[in-house]
Amino acid sequence: MNLLSFGKSKLSPIPAQKPLPSLGMCLLMDILGCVFVMIPLIGPVIEMLFAPISAVIYLRMFGVRRGLFGGIFNFVEELIPGLDFIPTFTITWFVRYANQKKETLTIIKPFIR
């Protein structure tokens, strides 16, 4: 467990966070979602099979707390024709990255003089 020191006071535990998934993996998942549509005849069938797999991967990558709504949205997005251009994984990665930076600055800011 990582500990933060507050001067000479007691050490406080740093809350553990789920690590941020790889941006490359997020881009790959978004590209796969778009590519399957371009395959003639069997593209829609592959898309139907890929939708639940993509939703489960999304849920595993971003955790249950933040990934449940996104996983459901990703599932619906993959099933509805014409919505495959939305980069759900990449948007979520950038939102999580921005939130992590914001939380880090909030923790560090009181110690900057």
C-alpha positions as CSV (number, residue, x, y, z in Angstrom):
1,M,0.0,0.0,0.0
2,N,1.4,3.4,-1.0
3,L,1.5,6.0,1.8
4,L,1.5,9.8,1.6
5,S,3.4,11.8,4.2
6,F,1.8,14.9,5.6
7,G,4.7,16.6,7.2
8,K,5.4,15.1,10.6
9,S,1.8,13.8,11.0
10,K,0.7,10.2,10.5
11,L,0.9,8.6,7.1
12,S,-2.4,8.3,5.1
13,P,-3.1,5.6,2.6
14,I,-3.4,6.6,-1.1
15,P,-6.6,5.2,-2.6
16,A,-5.9,2.4,-5.1
17,Q,-7.1,3.1,-8.6
18,K,-7.6,0.8,-11.5
19,P,-4.8,1.4,-14.0
20,L,-5.6,3.2,-17.2
21,P,-5.8,0.8,-20.1
22,S,-3.5,1.2,-23.1
23,L,-4.5,3.9,-25.6
24,G,-3.3,1.6,-28.4
25,M,-5.7,-1.2,-27.3
26,C,-8.6,1.4,-27.2
27,L,-7.7,2.6,-30.7
28,L,-7.6,-1.1,-31.9
29,M,-11.0,-1.9,-30.5
30,D,-12.5,1.2,-32.1
31,I,-10.9,0.4,-35.5
32,L,-12.1,-3.2,-35.3
33,G,-15.7,-2.0,-34.7
34,C,-15.5,0.1,-37.9
35,V,-13.7,-2.5,-40.1
36,F,-16.2,-5.3,-39.6
37,V,-18.9,-3.1,-41.3
38,M,-16.8,-2.9,-44.4
39,I,-16.8,-6.6,-45.1
40,P,-19.5,-7.4,-47.8
41,L,-22.3,-9.8,-46.9
42,I,-20.9,-11.2,-43.7
43,G,-20.0,-7.8,-42.1
44,P,-23.3,-7.3,-40.3
45,V,-23.2,-10.9,-39.0
46,I,-19.7,-10.3,-37.6
47,E,-20.9,-7.0,-36.2
48,M,-23.7,-8.8,-34.3
49,L,-21.2,-11.3,-32.9
50,F,-18.7,-8.6,-32.1
51,A,-21.1,-6.4,-30.1
52,P,-21.3,-8.5,-26.9
53,I,-17.6,-9.3,-27.1
54,S,-16.8,-5.6,-27.4
55,A,-19.1,-4.7,-24.5
56,V,-17.4,-7.3,-22.2
57,I,-13.9,-6.1,-23.2
58,Y,-15.0,-2.5,-22.5
59,L,-16.3,-3.6,-19.1
60,R,-13.1,-5.4,-18.2
61,M,-10.9,-2.5,-19.4
62,F,-12.7,0.3,-17.6
63,G,-14.0,-1.6,-14.5
64,V,-17.6,-2.2,-13.3
65,R,-18.0,1.2,-11.7
66,R,-17.2,3.3,-14.7
67,G,-17.6,0.7,-17.4
68,L,-21.1,-0.6,-16.9
69,F,-22.9,2.3,-18.6
70,G,-20.2,2.5,-21.3
71,G,-20.3,-1.2,-21.9
72,I,-24.1,-1.0,-22.5
73,F,-23.7,2.0,-24.7
74,N,-20.9,0.3,-26.6
75,F,-23.1,-2.8,-27.1
76,V,-26.0,-0.7,-28.5
77,E,-23.6,1.3,-30.6
78,E,-22.2,-1.8,-32.3
79,L,-25.7,-3.2,-32.9
80,I,-27.2,-0.1,-34.5
81,P,-26.0,0.4,-38.1
82,G,-24.4,3.7,-38.8
83,L,-23.1,4.4,-35.3
84,D,-19.8,2.5,-35.7
85,F,-17.9,5.7,-36.3
86,I,-18.2,6.7,-32.6
87,P,-14.8,5.9,-31.0
88,T,-16.3,4.8,-27.6
89,F,-13.1,3.2,-26.2
90,T,-10.9,6.2,-27.2
91,I,-13.3,8.8,-25.8
92,T,-13.5,6.9,-22.5
93,W,-9.7,6.6,-22.4
94,F,-9.3,10.4,-22.8
95,V,-12.0,11.1,-20.1
96,R,-10.3,8.8,-17.7
97,Y,-6.8,10.2,-18.5
98,A,-8.1,13.8,-17.9
99,N,-9.8,12.7,-14.6
100,Q,-6.6,11.0,-13.4
101,K,-4.5,14.2,-14.1
102,K,-7.1,16.3,-12.3
103,E,-7.1,14.0,-9.3
104,T,-3.3,14.0,-9.2
105,L,-3.2,17.8,-9.3
106,T,-5.8,18.0,-6.5
107,I,-3.6,15.8,-4.3
108,I,-0.3,17.6,-5.1
109,K,-1.6,21.2,-5.2
110,P,-1.8,21.7,-1.4
111,F,1.9,20.8,-1.1
112,I,3.0,23.3,-3.7
113,R,4.2,26.7,-2.2
